[in-house]
């Protein structure tokens, strides 16, 4: 697949980092030569200097042979023009644009993006998506990742098994037997950097990261069983004065259960902007690592800290300082794997990976399958697909266990009307069934073939 990515900044880099794992021909266009050279040293891409919105640039890189154009520069207008040029002049089949400005994203203008006006197939807003992902984690205390599925009827949640877990050394079959009144599935276990689907005789160990699939109404009971600390987060400290910080704090402004929200940024202009736009949050302008600033922010009484600056090192150091101040929950936004050693030394710090969140929003459009929803898990060890069996699907009438699924891929759940069936291998596929499917990276192409109807 030939993919053109406009923009070699943090968003473009996160997209390229994921897509480069597959057999894709990737061209990256940016006006900044230094950023292009940096991304070309890290990934197998073709770097091109110029503006993605210019017709001559798109002609030069062979846009007429491209399958997808992803305009991900930090200029909304340039991204929209790039999609217009790709559609009108080069007939690029799929066009994705990064749009950050709320002036374009208002529901009032929801008819703006279509082939008759602006031919954008999918709008992505990475900063807003990151804020949403962090808010989901805060809403489910003790979680590492939270993925809503099937119109919020199902949730896939990851969490670490800590000392308080009641199920150490229980086998998977024993766990299911002891809690047979609750419908759920342990989809994956991440242990020592390796993920696997647990066999019935496998035991849960301290330090395991578990990916649990459950109905929304059963989720918190199951987390309690696994000893997940569900302490309510009432006092929050945010590091960073960008759009992500604003979106999170704005949500807290409207939440009466939040007792305090403090934002620390060393950018005076950003601090003033946030202070003018937020009603309840306190904005503190100063050096994030300063003991005085941290004390003013109430770091010693905070329930959770959220570090969302554009610098990975600053985010990780902020979380490290919070851990030293005995803050149990810390969240760090990361853009690359350059600081893996530091990540490993901050204990149970929750990592929010920009690349997995950004790519999740475009998986539906880059996968050759009829997906309703999709997420990239962890740091890309697999994907979760939600798909619906169409009325004319050749799969209807077949037994699920008869499908030639690739190794390590599986249908985790089946939704049929109001019924949720976990591990539904014995079921006969019917029209309008909704599948929740785990897809390992090596099985993506085969799974696309099975479900590309």
N, C-alpha and C positions, 0 to 999 in steps of 0.2 A: 504494500500500500504506500502510495506517495502522499506525504503529509507536509504541508507548508505551515510553519509557525512564524508568526510575526511578533517579534519582541524577544530579547534575550535577557530580560530582567528576571526577577524572582518567580513571577508567574510563568513566563515562557520556559524558564529553566526547569520548573517543577513538571511541566507538561512533557518536555523533551526527555527528562530523566526517566519518566515512566514509559513513554512510547518507544524509547531506544532499546528497551528490553525485548521487544518483538522484532519481527522481520519487516521493518518499515524503512522506507527511503525518506529521510527527514531533511528538509531544507529550513534553515533558520535565517530570518531577515531582521536586521536591526541597523539603526543609524550609528550606533556606538561600536566602533571597531574593537575596543578593549573588551567589551562584554562578549562580543562574538568570538574573539580569540580564546577567551576563558572557557566558554561553553564548548568550543570545538576541541579544546584540549581534554575535556572531560568525557565528551560523548562523540559517537561516530555520526556526525552530521555534516551537511554542506553549508558553510557559513557564507552569507551574501550581505554586503554592506549596502544599505539603502532604506527607503521607506516602503513598507509593505503595501501602502495605499497607492503607489505610483504604478500606472499601467506598464511602463517600460520595465520596471523591476519584475513584475509578475510575468511578463513575457520572457524576460531573461531566464527566469528560473523554471520555465515550462509549466506555468499554471494550467495550461490547457490539458495537461496530462495528470494533474493532481486529483486525488480522491477527496481530500479534505483540506480546507484552509482554516487555520485557527489564528485569528487576529487578537493577540494578547499583549499589545503594547500598553503603556500607561496613559494613552490618549484615546478617549472614547470615540472622538470624531474620526481619527485616523483608522480605527478598527472598523467603524461602520462603512467608511468609504472603501476600505480594502475588500469588504464583503460585496459591496456594490460592483466594484471593478471585476472581482472574481466571477460574479454571476453574469454580468452584462457582456463582458469581453471574452471570458475564457471558459464559461460554462462549467465552473467547478461544482460538482454535485452537492457537496456539503460545506456549509459555511458557518463558522462559530465565531462569535465576537465577545470580547471582554468589555463589559459596560459597568462602570463604577458609579457614575453620577446618578444621584437620586432624581435629578431632573428628567432623565431618560427612562428611569425604572418605575416611575409613578404608574399605578394602575390606570390612571386617567388616559395614559397613552399606550394602552396594551395592544392597540391595533397598528402600532408603528412598525413592528418587525414582521414583514411578510413580503412575498415576491412582488407585490404591486407597489410597495413603498420602499422599505429597506429590506433587501433579501438576506436576512439573517435567520438561519434555521434554529440556532440555539444561542441564548444570551447567558454568559457566565459572569458572576460577580464574586471573584475569589475571596475578597475581604469579608463580604457579607456571609459567604458560605462558611468561612473559618469561624466567625463570631457565632453562627448558628450551631456549629459542631461543638464549640466550647460550652455554649449554653445547655446543650443536651447533656453533656458530661456533668455539669453542675446540677441539673435537674435529677440526675440519677447518682447520688453521692456514692463514692467508692468505685465508680466505673472508670475505665480507661478509654473506651470508645462506645458510642451508642448509635445504632442504625435503625431507624423506624422503617417498617415494611408493611405492605398490604394495607395502605391507608391507615397506618398506626395500629393495626390489629395485632401485629407481631413486632417484637423488638429483638435485635441481635445485640448483645451487650458483652463487652470483654471486661474482665476484672482479674486482679491477682489474688491468689490464695495466700492469705497471710496466716500468722500464728493463731488467729481467732477462728480459723476454719474448723468446723466440726467434722469434716469428712476426710481428713487425712488418712491415707491407707485404705479407704473404702474403694472397692473396685467400681467401675462404671455400672456394671450390672446390679451391684448392691445398692448404688445410689438410686437407680431407676426403681428398684423393688421397694426401697424404703419410702420413696415419695411417688408412688404410682398413682396417687390421687391428683397429682399435678402434671399437666401435659407440658413437656419441654424436651429439648435435645441439646446435649453437649456436642457442638459442631466441630470444634477444633481445640486442641491444647497447644500452647506455645511454651516450649521448655528448652532452656539452654540454646536459644536462638533458632530452634527447629520446630516447625508446626506439623501436627499429625492428627488424623481422625482417631480417637481413642477406641480401641477394641474393648469388648465386654470385660476382659480380665485385667485391663489396665487400671492402675491406681492413681488417685489424685495425690500430688506431692506439694509440699510447701514451696512457694515461689512460682508455681505454674500460673500461666495466664490462660484463663478459660474463656472461650467464645460460646456463650449460652444463647440459645434461641428459645423464646417463650412468648406466650400470649401476654399482652399488656397488663391484664388483670392479675397475672401470676408473678410478674417480674420481681416485685419487691419482696414477696415472700421467699422466692428462690434465693435472692441475694442474701437474705437473712440466714437461710439455711447454710449457705457457704461462708458465713461469718464476715460478710462484707460490711464495713463500717458505713452506716447510713446517716452520719451526722449531718444535720442541716447546715448549709453555708449561709450565715447571716451577715458576716463582716468580711468584706472583700477588698483586696488591694490589687490594683491593675498597674502593671509597668508598661508604659508606652502611650503616646498621645496621638495615635493614628485612627483611621476609620474603624478598624477592628475594635479598638478600645471604646470608641464612641458607641458603636452598635451594641456592645455588651452592656455598657453603663446605661444606655438609653432604656434597655429592657429592664434593668434593675430599678431605674427611675419609676417604672410603672408597677413594681412589685412591692407590696406593703410588707412582705416577709423579710426583706433586706433591710437590716438595721443601719448599715453604713457601707458606702462604696467610695474608696479613695483611689485617685489616679495620679501616678507619678510620671512626669515627663521632663526631660531637660530642655525641651524646645519651647521657648517663650511664646512664640506665635501659636503653636498647637495648644498650649495651655490656655491661652486667652480664648481661642476658638471653642475649646471644649467647655470652658466655664460659662461662656455665653449661651451655649446650646443645651446644656444639661441643667436640670432643675435641682436634683438632690445630691448628685455626686460632688465630692470635694476634689478639686484639682490642685495638685501641688507641683510647682515648677522648681526643679533642682536636680542635682546629681542623684541618680537612682541608687548608687551604692553608698551614699553618705549615711552615716549612722544617725545624724540629726534628721535628715529627710525621712529615713525609715521610721524613726521614732515618731515624727509628726504624723506619719501615715498610719500609725497604730499597728505596726508589723507584729508587735508582741502579743496582740489580742486577735489578730485576723484568723478567720477560719480557712481561708484559701487565698492564694496569690495566683495571679494570671499574668504571665509575661509575654507580650505580643509585639515587642519592638521588631524592627526589620533586621536586627542583628542577632543571629543565633547565639553567639557568645554572651551577649548581654542578657538574653532571656534565660540561658542556663545558669549564669552567675547569679542572676536575681533569684532564681529558684533555690540555688545553693545557699544563698544568704537567708532565705526564708526557712529552709530546713534547719539551719543553725539557730534560728530563732524559735525552733520547735513548732513550726507550722506543719500540720499533718498533710495537707493537700496543696500541691503546687502544680501549676500547668505551664508548660513552655512551648511556644511555637518555634519550630525548626524548619529551615528551608533546604538544608543539605545534610550529608552524612559526615561533614568535615570535623565535627566535634563529637564523634561517637565515643571516644574515651571519656570525655567530660560527661556525656549523657549517662554512661554506665556508672559513674561515681556519684550520682545524685539519688541513689536509692529508688524510691517509689515515685519519683517525679513523673507526672503524666505528660507524655510527649504528644503534641498535636503537629502532625506532619503536613505542611502546606501541599506537597505533591499529591498525597493520597486524597485529600479533600478536593483539590482542584480537578484531579483526573476523574474522581467519582461523578462529577457533574457532566462530564462529556462521554462517559462510558456508553451510555445509551446510544449515542450517535456514532461512535467509532466501532462498536461491535456489530457484526453481521448477524444479528439475531433480534427477534421481536421483543425487546426488553421494555418493561414498564418502569423499572427502577434498577439501579446498580450502584455498588460501592466497591472501592478498593480497600482491602483489609490490612491492618497493621502497616508495615512498610512495603506493601505490595506482595505479600506471600500468597495472596489469593484474592478472588473477587466473589461477591455475593450478587447473584442475579435474581430479579423478580420478573417472571414472564407469564403470559396468559396464552392458553391453548386456543387458537382461533377456530371458528366454526368449520373451516375447510381443511384443518390440519391433518396431514397423513399420520400423525402420531395418535390421533383419537382411536380408541379401541385396542391399543397395545398395552401390555403389562409393563409397568415402570421398570421392573427388574430385567426386562428383555431389551431395554435400550442399551446400545453399545457405548456406555459412558466411558471416557478415558480414565486411566488410573488416577486416584486421589480426587476425582470429581464425583459429586453425589447430589441427588435430589433430597434436600433436607426436610422439606415440608410441602404439603399440598393443602391448598385452601379450596374447598368446594362448598359454595354457598356460605352458610354460617358455621361450617365444620372445619376444624384445623386438624390435619393428620400429620404427625411427625414420623420421619423415616418410613415413607409410604411405599416401599418397594413392592408390596403385594397388590397395590391398587391398579385398576384398569383406568387408563387415561380417558377423560371425557372432555368434550368441548366446554370451554369457559373455565376449566380448571386453572388455578394460579399456582405456579411452582416457585419455591424458594430454592435456589440451586447454588451450591458451593463449587467454584471453578478454580482449579489449580492453574498456575501460569502455563505449564506445559500442555494443558488440555484445552486451551482457549479455542484454537482453530477447529478442533474436532467438535467441541460443544457448539460453536457457531454453525457448523454443518448440520448438526442434529436439529437445531432449533431455528434455522434460517428458512422459515416458511412464511 
